[in-house]
Amino acid sequence: MSERRPIIAANWKMHKTHLEAIQAVQKLSYLLDRKDTERVEVVICPPFTALRSVQTLIDSDRLPYGLGAQNVHVEDEGAFTGEVSGPMLAALDVGYVIVGHSERRQLFGEDDATVNRKVKAVVRHGLVPIVCVGETLEEREAGGTQSKVAEQVRMAFDGVDAAAVSSAVVAYEPIWAIGTGRHAEPTDAGQVIEVIRGTLSERVGKDVGAAVRVQYGGSVKAGNIREFMVHPEIDGALVGGASLDPEELALIVKFR
């Protein structure tokens, strides 16, 4: 049995004001008990405007949730209007940062080199990256899934030391499954995750490759989470739309 603790991360994307975020976390806290959060690590990734409010709530109520940001700038400070840096996130007790999400890659032009710089910015300040990788439908149909994902993993962690890699999280998110209602079959996802671990093992050693937690993401919901979690290679999920509803998110965390 795997010793890797499952991790469910809620990516709220550009949803919820800070007040709505507080209400959602409060409701979630009533729906989950300590046994749930001891078994599964829960990470909430609200918009930047709600980070402080959620962080204060987590601290004041001693809630057993991690706090994650959805993005970070590659530099620590400077004339970058509208951006948020690693030191700013660290000062808010943010523990995780989503890096390389397909929406960042497709809508905002982030390439593998930018993702690598962001991973380095995250680990430079003691934060943990949740590194997203995944293929398009065209790449999948052409049989290029494994080579595409392996290259994304190699590039993301290029120049990152083994200790930082071992604590990182990788999220395999096939782009064609995000927000579409479609999802990869658990066996297929597990095979891609084996490629992810193999790529990491080549880069930093088998022990590290075996220790890294790898999530699945892409139309995950309460109705299908167990299909993925019974697969030995899948260590959790990066959940988008379904995580906006505290009741749905609680059911995902409670998967059996």
N, C-alpha and C positions, 0 to 999 in steps of 0.2 A: 504494500500500500504506500502511496506517495506521501512524503512528509511535507510536501509543499501545501501551505495553507491557501485555500481558495480565496480569491479576491473578486468582489463584485464592485465595479466602479460605475457610478451614475453620471453620465455626461448630459447635463441639462442644456447644453448648447446655448443659443440666444433665447432662453425662456426664463421667466420668473424674475419679478422685481425682488428687492431685498426682503420686503415684507412677505411676499409669496414664498420665498425661499425659507424664511423662518417658519412659516406655517407648515410647509412640507416636511421639514426636518422634525418639528415637534410631533407631527402626526406619525411619522415613521418611528419615532422613539416609543410611541405607545403600541405600535404593531410588532416591534421586535423585542425579544428579551435577551438577557445576557448569554444564554446558551447559543442563541442564533449568532451573536457577534463574536463569541469565542470560537465558534466553528468556522465562521466565514468573516474575512475582513471586508468591511464596508467603507467605501470611499465616495464622498459627495463632491462633485465637480460643478459648482454653480458658475454663473457669469462673474466677471471681475467685480461688478458693482455689488454683488451679494457676498463676496468672500469674507469681508470683515464681520458682517452680521452673522453668518453661519459659524465662523470661527468663535465669536463671542458666545454663541449659544452652545456650541460643543464644549467650550471650556467651562462655562458657568454651570451647565447641567451635567458636566462630566460624562458626556455622551461618548460611547465607544466607536466613534467614526473617524476615519481619516478625512482630511480636507485636500482637495485637488484643484488645480487651476487648469484651464483649457488651452493655455498658450503661454509663451514667454518670448521675450526678445533675446537676440543672441548677445547683445552688449549689456553691461551692468548699469550703465547710465549714459546719458547723452541727449542730443537734440533729435529725439525720435518721437515726435508728437503722436499721442494716442497709444503708445506702447507701454508695456509693463515688464519690469526686469526681474531677474532672479532674486537679487537682494530685497526687492519690495515684497515678493512672495514669501521669502524666508522670514521676513519680519512679521508676517501675518500667520506664522506657524503652519503654512501650507506644507504638506508632506509630499504631494505628488503633482506632476505636471504632465498633461497629455501633450505629446509631441508627434508631429507628422500625421495627424488625422487626415483622412482622404479629402475632407472638405477644405482643409488648409492647403493641401497639395493642389487640388483641382480649382478651387475658387480664388485662392490667393497666391498661386504660383510658387509654392514652396517645393524646392527640389531636394534630392537626397543630400546635397552638400549643405543646404540650409538646415535640414533636419539634424544632421550631424553637429552643426554648430549649436543648435538649440539643446541637443542632448548634453553637450559639454557645458553649456551655460547652466543647465539644471544641476548636474552632478557637482559642478564647481561650488555650489552653495549648499551642498548636503541634501538636496532634494532628490526624489526618485522619479525618473522618467517613465511614463507609460507610452512606449513607442509603438505607433500604429503602422502596420504594413498590410499590403493586400493588392490584389490584381483587379483589373477591369474585366468586364465580360468578354471583350475581344481577346484579351490576353489569355483568359481561361479557355476559350473555345479554340485558340491556336495552340494549346498545350504548353503555354509559357508560365503557368502559375508558379511552379517551384523555382524556376530560375529568377523570375521577377522578385519574389519574396526573399530569396536568399541574397540577392544583390542589395535589396533595401536594408536587410539586417546588417550585412557587411558594412555598408556605407554609414548607417546610423551609428554604429559603435566603433567606427574607425578611430583609433587613437585614444579610446576610452579604456582605462585600466580594468583589470579583472575584478577588483573589489567592487567597483561601481557597477560593472555589468552584472555581477551576481545578485545585487539588490534591485536591479531594474525589473520592470514588467514589460512584456511585449504583448500587444493586442493584434491578433490576426483578424483583420476586417476585410473580407472580400468586398470590393467597392460596389459590385453589382447587387450586394445584399443589404446595403445600408439604406434604411428608410423605405425599402421597396416591398417589404412583407415576405420576400424570399430569403432563404438562408441556406448555407452550405449543409450538406449532410455531415453528421458528426464524424463519420469515418473519414470523409474527405478532409474535413477540418483537422482531424487528428494527424493525418498524413502530412499536411502542410506544416503543422506544428512540429512534427518530427524533423522536418527540413530546417525549421527555425532553430531547434535545439542543436542539430548537427552543425549548422553554420556557426553558431555561437561556440560550440565545442572546438571547432577548428581554429577559431579566433582566440579563445581564452582557456581552453581545456575542458575535458569532459565533465569534471566535477561542477564547474560553473554552469556549463550548458544544461546539466541535469537539475541545477538548483533554481534557475530562472523561472519565474511563474509566467505562463503564457495563457492569455485569455482568448476567448472567441468573441467577436462582435459582429453584428449584422442582423437586425430584426429579431433580437433576442427578447423573449417575453416569458411570462409565467408558464404559458402553455408548452414551451419547448425547451426551457432551461435544463430540465433533468436529462433530456436526450444528450446534451453536450457534457453535462457534469459527470455522467457515468463513464465517459471516456477517460482513460488514465492519463492522457497527455494534456487534457484541457483543465486549466486551473482556475477558471472563473469566467467572467464576462464583462465586457465594456458595453454598457446598456445605454441606448439613446432615448428614443421616444417613450418607451415603456417605463423609464425611470422617473418620468414627470409625475406619475400617479403614485403616491406613497403606498397605497394598498397593493398595486401591481409590483412595485419594487420590493415590498416586504415578502410577497409570495416568491419572487425570484431568489431572494436571499435565503428563504426557508426551504429551497428545493430539497426533495427527498427522492 
